[in-house]
Amino acid sequence: MTRSHLFASLPIDRDEAWRERAGAGEFPIASAKRMYISSAGEVLLGDIDIDIEPTLRLWLGSIDAQPVVVDVIDLARDAALGDATWVDLRLAARSLDERDAGIAAYGRALMHWHEKHRFCGVCGAPTDILAGGHRRHCAACGTLQFPRIDPAIITLVEYEGRCLLGRQSSWPDKRYSVLAGFVEPGESLEDAVRREVFEEAGVRVDACSYHSSQPWPFPSSLMLGFTATTSSAELRIGEELQHALWVSPEELDVAVRAGEIKLPPRVSLSNALIADWFEARTGHPLPT
Protein backbone atom coordinates (compact mmCIF):
# COMPACT_ATOMS: atom_id res chain seq x y z
CA MET A 1 0.00 0.00 0.00
CA THR A 2 1.27 3.46 -0.85
CA ARG A 3 0.15 6.18 1.50
CA SER A 4 1.53 9.60 2.33
CA HIS A 5 1.64 10.67 5.97
CA LEU A 6 2.44 13.89 7.76
CA PHE A 7 6.22 14.54 7.88
CA ALA A 8 6.66 12.18 4.90
CA SER A 9 5.63 14.53 2.07
CA LEU A 10 8.76 16.66 1.76
CA PRO A 11 9.85 17.35 -1.85
CA ILE A 12 13.42 18.26 -0.89
CA ASP A 13 16.61 17.66 -2.85
CA ARG A 14 19.07 15.98 -0.45
CA ASP A 15 22.08 16.23 -2.78
CA GLU A 16 25.29 15.52 -0.85
CA ALA A 17 27.44 17.84 -2.99
CA TRP A 18 24.96 20.67 -2.37
CA ARG A 19 25.26 20.11 1.39
CA GLU A 20 29.05 20.34 1.16
CA ARG A 21 28.74 23.66 -0.65
CA ALA A 22 26.18 24.93 1.86
CA GLY A 23 28.42 23.95 4.77
CA ALA A 24 31.27 25.87 3.16
CA GLY A 25 29.13 29.03 3.17
CA GLU A 26 28.44 29.19 -0.54
CA PHE A 27 24.76 30.14 -0.23
CA PRO A 28 23.59 33.42 1.34
CA ILE A 29 21.24 32.90 4.25
CA ALA A 30 19.02 35.72 2.97
CA SER A 31 18.02 33.56 -0.01
CA ALA A 32 16.96 30.59 2.10
CA LYS A 33 13.62 29.28 3.26
CA ARG A 34 14.14 29.44 7.05
CA MET A 35 12.43 27.81 10.00
CA TYR A 36 13.31 27.93 13.66
CA ILE A 37 13.16 25.22 16.30
CA SER A 38 14.16 25.43 19.94
CA SER A 39 16.60 23.19 21.74
CA ALA A 40 13.50 21.61 23.29
CA GLY A 41 12.14 20.71 19.83
CA GLU A 42 9.47 23.41 19.57
CA VAL A 43 8.62 25.23 16.34
CA LEU A 44 8.41 29.00 16.04
CA LEU A 45 5.05 30.08 14.60
CA GLY A 46 3.63 33.48 13.71
CA ASP A 47 5.06 36.79 12.49
CA ILE A 48 8.72 36.11 13.08
CA ASP A 49 10.99 38.98 14.09
CA ILE A 50 14.01 37.18 15.46
CA ASP A 51 17.58 38.35 15.94
CA ILE A 52 19.16 35.57 17.99
CA GLU A 53 22.34 33.82 16.94
CA PRO A 54 21.49 30.14 16.31
CA THR A 55 23.34 27.52 18.31
CA LEU A 56 23.12 25.22 15.30
CA ARG A 57 22.40 25.93 11.63
CA LEU A 58 21.18 23.00 9.55
CA TRP A 59 21.21 23.23 5.75
CA LEU A 60 18.69 20.52 4.90
CA GLY A 61 18.68 20.72 1.11
CA SER A 62 16.76 22.68 -1.52
CA ILE A 63 13.17 22.92 -2.72
CA ASP A 64 12.71 24.32 -6.23
CA ALA A 65 16.37 25.46 -6.08
CA GLN A 66 15.78 27.47 -2.88
CA PRO A 67 17.98 26.54 0.10
CA VAL A 68 16.10 25.22 3.15
CA VAL A 69 17.59 26.06 6.55
CA VAL A 70 16.55 25.23 10.10
CA ASP A 71 18.11 27.35 12.84
CA VAL A 72 18.20 25.84 16.32
CA ILE A 73 17.74 28.36 19.12
CA ASP A 74 18.94 27.59 22.65
CA LEU A 75 17.04 28.17 25.90
CA ALA A 76 17.35 31.96 25.53
CA ARG A 77 14.72 31.56 22.82
CA ASP A 78 12.04 33.81 24.38
CA ALA A 79 13.86 37.08 23.61
CA ALA A 80 12.98 39.37 20.69
CA LEU A 81 10.33 37.19 19.08
CA GLY A 82 7.75 39.83 18.23
CA ASP A 83 4.35 38.19 17.78
CA ALA A 84 5.79 34.69 17.26
CA THR A 85 5.33 31.83 19.72
CA TRP A 86 7.04 28.49 20.37
CA VAL A 87 4.75 25.50 19.90
CA ASP A 88 5.41 21.78 20.37
CA LEU A 89 5.76 20.13 16.97
CA ARG A 90 2.90 17.69 17.61
CA LEU A 91 0.57 20.66 18.06
CA ALA A 92 2.23 22.90 15.48
CA ALA A 93 1.74 20.22 12.82
CA ARG A 94 -1.99 20.90 12.91
CA SER A 95 -1.50 24.43 11.57
CA LEU A 96 1.57 23.93 9.34
CA ASP A 97 1.22 22.88 5.72
CA GLU A 98 2.71 19.50 4.79
CA ARG A 99 5.93 21.00 3.46
CA ASP A 100 6.69 23.09 6.54
CA ALA A 101 5.71 20.23 8.85
CA GLY A 102 8.18 18.00 7.00
CA ILE A 103 10.94 20.62 7.25
CA ALA A 104 10.35 21.03 10.98
CA ALA A 105 10.35 17.28 11.55
CA TYR A 106 13.55 16.85 9.53
CA GLY A 107 15.26 19.62 11.48
CA ARG A 108 14.07 18.34 14.85
CA ALA A 109 15.38 14.82 14.24
CA LEU A 110 18.72 16.12 12.96
CA MET A 111 19.03 18.44 15.96
CA HIS A 112 18.53 15.51 18.32
CA TRP A 113 21.32 13.58 16.58
CA HIS A 114 23.70 16.52 17.02
CA GLU A 115 22.85 16.78 20.71
CA LYS A 116 23.85 13.14 21.21
CA HIS A 117 27.08 13.24 19.17
CA ARG A 118 28.97 16.32 20.29
CA PHE A 119 31.82 14.07 21.38
CA CYS A 120 33.55 11.23 19.55
CA GLY A 121 32.34 7.78 20.51
CA VAL A 122 35.82 6.35 19.83
CA CYS A 123 38.21 8.71 21.65
CA GLY A 124 35.92 11.15 23.49
CA ALA A 125 37.24 14.31 21.80
CA PRO A 126 34.87 17.08 20.67
CA THR A 127 33.50 16.73 17.13
CA ASP A 128 33.05 19.36 14.42
CA ILE A 129 30.05 19.84 12.12
CA LEU A 130 30.48 19.24 8.39
CA ALA A 131 28.28 19.09 5.26
CA GLY A 132 25.77 21.67 6.42
CA GLY A 133 24.94 19.63 9.53
CA HIS A 134 24.89 16.12 8.02
CA ARG A 135 28.21 14.87 9.35
CA ARG A 136 30.35 15.26 12.45
CA HIS A 137 34.11 14.80 12.36
CA CYS A 138 36.59 14.08 15.13
CA ALA A 139 39.82 16.02 14.48
CA ALA A 140 41.64 13.92 17.09
CA CYS A 141 41.15 10.44 15.57
CA GLY A 142 39.45 11.15 12.24
CA THR A 143 36.19 9.32 12.97
CA LEU A 144 33.22 10.43 10.87
CA GLN A 145 29.71 10.21 12.28
CA PHE A 146 26.54 10.29 10.19
CA PRO A 147 22.93 10.95 11.25
CA ARG A 148 21.08 7.91 12.54
CA ILE A 149 17.43 7.02 12.95
CA ASP A 150 15.76 4.38 15.12
CA PRO A 151 13.53 1.98 13.11
CA ALA A 152 10.35 0.90 14.86
CA ILE A 153 7.54 -1.35 13.69
CA ILE A 154 3.88 -0.55 14.36
CA THR A 155 1.30 -3.22 13.65
CA LEU A 156 -2.45 -3.68 13.40
CA VAL A 157 -3.20 -7.35 14.21
CA GLU A 158 -6.53 -8.85 13.12
CA TYR A 159 -8.37 -11.97 14.27
CA GLU A 160 -11.65 -12.95 12.58
CA GLY A 161 -12.66 -9.37 11.79
CA ARG A 162 -11.46 -7.82 15.07
CA CYS A 163 -8.33 -5.76 15.61
CA LEU A 164 -6.04 -5.77 18.63
CA LEU A 165 -5.67 -2.53 20.59
CA GLY A 166 -3.63 -1.91 23.72
CA ARG A 167 -2.77 0.88 26.11
CA GLN A 168 0.15 1.80 28.32
CA SER A 169 -0.37 3.15 31.82
CA SER A 170 1.49 6.38 30.98
CA TRP A 171 -0.93 7.33 28.19
CA PRO A 172 -3.89 9.72 28.54
CA ASP A 173 -6.98 8.13 30.04
CA LYS A 174 -8.82 5.76 27.66
CA ARG A 175 -6.17 6.12 24.91
CA TYR A 176 -5.70 2.91 22.90
CA SER A 177 -3.49 2.19 19.92
CA VAL A 178 -2.04 -0.62 17.84
CA LEU A 179 1.15 -2.31 19.05
CA ALA A 180 4.64 -0.99 18.34
CA GLY A 181 8.26 -1.43 19.28
CA PHE A 182 11.84 -0.82 18.20
CA VAL A 183 13.67 -3.13 15.82
CA GLU A 184 16.63 -4.85 17.46
CA PRO A 185 20.09 -5.40 15.91
CA GLY A 186 20.20 -8.44 13.64
CA GLU A 187 16.40 -8.55 13.37
CA SER A 188 14.26 -8.31 10.26
CA LEU A 189 11.16 -6.11 10.26
CA GLU A 190 8.93 -9.19 10.05
CA ASP A 191 10.67 -10.78 13.02
CA ALA A 192 10.29 -7.55 14.96
CA VAL A 193 6.54 -7.63 14.29
CA ARG A 194 6.28 -11.20 15.59
CA ARG A 195 8.43 -10.54 18.65
CA GLU A 196 6.80 -7.28 19.74
CA VAL A 197 3.24 -8.56 19.37
CA PHE A 198 4.07 -11.69 21.36
CA GLU A 199 5.99 -9.80 24.06
CA GLU A 200 3.27 -7.21 24.56
CA ALA A 201 0.10 -9.29 24.15
CA GLY A 202 1.08 -12.96 23.98
CA VAL A 203 -0.30 -13.22 20.43
CA ARG A 204 1.43 -15.33 17.76
CA VAL A 205 1.41 -13.57 14.39
CA ASP A 206 0.77 -15.91 11.44
CA ALA A 207 1.49 -13.46 8.62
CA CYS A 208 2.21 -9.78 8.16
CA SER A 209 2.27 -7.30 5.27
CA TYR A 210 3.88 -3.90 4.87
CA HIS A 211 1.49 -0.94 4.96
CA SER A 212 3.47 2.35 4.88
CA SER A 213 6.05 4.36 6.80
CA GLN A 214 6.33 7.70 8.58
CA PRO A 215 9.25 9.72 9.92
CA TRP A 216 8.48 10.31 13.60
CA PRO A 217 10.90 12.87 15.10
CA PHE A 218 10.06 12.24 18.78
CA PRO A 219 12.96 12.11 18.94
CA SER A 220 14.30 10.29 15.84
CA SER A 221 12.27 7.26 14.81
CA LEU A 222 11.14 5.87 11.48
CA MET A 223 7.80 4.13 11.98
CA LEU A 224 7.29 1.12 9.68
CA GLY A 225 3.64 0.14 9.52
CA PHE A 226 2.36 -3.41 9.07
CA THR A 227 -0.91 -5.29 9.14
CA ALA A 228 -0.90 -8.83 10.54
CA THR A 229 -3.18 -11.78 11.19
CA THR A 230 -3.35 -14.43 13.89
CA SER A 231 -5.28 -17.66 14.35
CA SER A 232 -5.72 -17.28 18.11
CA ALA A 233 -7.40 -14.54 20.13
CA GLU A 234 -5.83 -15.60 23.45
CA LEU A 235 -4.20 -12.63 25.21
CA ARG A 236 -1.36 -12.73 27.74
CA ILE A 237 -0.58 -9.11 28.49
CA GLY A 238 3.10 -8.34 29.10
CA GLU A 239 4.78 -5.73 31.27
CA GLU A 240 4.57 -2.91 28.70
CA LEU A 241 0.77 -2.85 28.45
CA GLN A 242 -1.80 -1.98 31.07
CA HIS A 243 -4.68 -3.44 29.05
CA ALA A 244 -5.44 -4.93 25.63
CA LEU A 245 -8.60 -6.00 23.85
CA TRP A 246 -10.02 -7.28 20.57
CA VAL A 247 -12.57 -4.96 19.01
CA SER A 248 -14.79 -5.22 15.92
CA PRO A 249 -15.38 -2.23 13.63
CA GLU A 250 -18.92 -1.86 15.01
CA GLU A 251 -17.71 -2.01 18.62
CA LEU A 252 -14.96 0.50 17.88
CA ASP A 253 -17.42 2.88 16.25
CA VAL A 254 -19.68 2.84 19.32
CA ALA A 255 -16.79 3.11 21.80
CA VAL A 256 -15.12 6.05 20.04
CA ARG A 257 -18.38 7.98 19.69
CA ALA A 258 -19.16 7.37 23.38
CA GLY A 259 -15.70 8.47 24.48
CA GLU A 260 -14.91 5.04 25.91
CA ILE A 261 -11.91 4.65 23.57
CA LYS A 262 -9.68 7.52 22.50
CA LEU A 263 -7.56 6.85 19.43
CA PRO A 264 -4.06 8.14 18.62
CA PRO A 265 -3.72 11.60 17.02
CA ARG A 266 -4.76 11.76 13.38
CA VAL A 267 -1.26 12.90 12.38
CA SER A 268 0.17 9.51 13.38
CA LEU A 269 0.69 6.28 11.43
CA SER A 270 -1.03 4.40 14.26
CA ASN A 271 -4.25 6.29 13.56
CA ALA A 272 -3.87 5.67 9.82
CA LEU A 273 -3.55 1.91 10.34
CA ILE A 274 -6.76 1.85 12.38
CA ALA A 275 -8.59 4.21 9.99
CA ASP A 276 -7.69 2.16 6.90
CA TRP A 277 -8.76 -1.09 8.58
CA PHE A 278 -12.04 0.45 9.76
CA GLU A 279 -12.94 1.97 6.39
CA ALA A 280 -12.04 -1.21 4.48
CA ARG A 281 -14.52 -3.20 6.58
CA THR A 282 -17.33 -0.68 6.95
CA GLY A 283 -17.07 1.60 3.93
CA HIS A 284 -17.17 4.58 6.33
CA PRO A 285 -14.48 6.89 7.71
CA LEU A 286 -13.28 6.31 11.24
CA PRO A 287 -15.16 8.53 13.72
CA THR A 288 -13.13 11.23 15.44
Protein Blocks (a to p, Z undefined) as FASTA:
>chain_A
ZZddehilccbdfbfklmmmmmnopacfklpccddddfkopacedjddddbdcfbdcdfb
deehiacddddddfklmgokljaccddfklmmmmpcfklmmmmmmmmmmmmmmmmmmbcf
klopacddeehipaccdfknopacdddddddddddddeehiacddddfkbcehiacdddd
dddehiafklmmmmmmmmmnopacfbdcdfbdcddfbfbcccdddddddfbfbdcddfkb
mbdcdddfklmmmmmmnopaccddfkbmklmmmmmmmmmmnopacdZZ
